[in-house]
């Protein structure tokens, strides 16, 4: 393997590692404050236009934070339950390898 081929291979590996890190740093759409902000803004606009309710920007921001907190707690509870269920129903021991 020539030095140029080694250099190109090294660059490809670095790019693949960087891409993998980017994939691992992603989150689900419902964990995004931006998405929930858009949903709350849309609903608040529809409610205001139809005259059902008057929602201020501060109330919208507070609602987004509350939704994010609820999603976080639910995700933690589901994760904990899944971990316990998985360990209790496991058919083999955990290996050190």
Long-range contacts (C-beta under 8 A, 24 or more apart in sequence): 30-71, 31-68, 31-71, 31-75, 33-64, 33-68, 36-64, 36-67, 36-68, 37-64, 40-64, 40-67
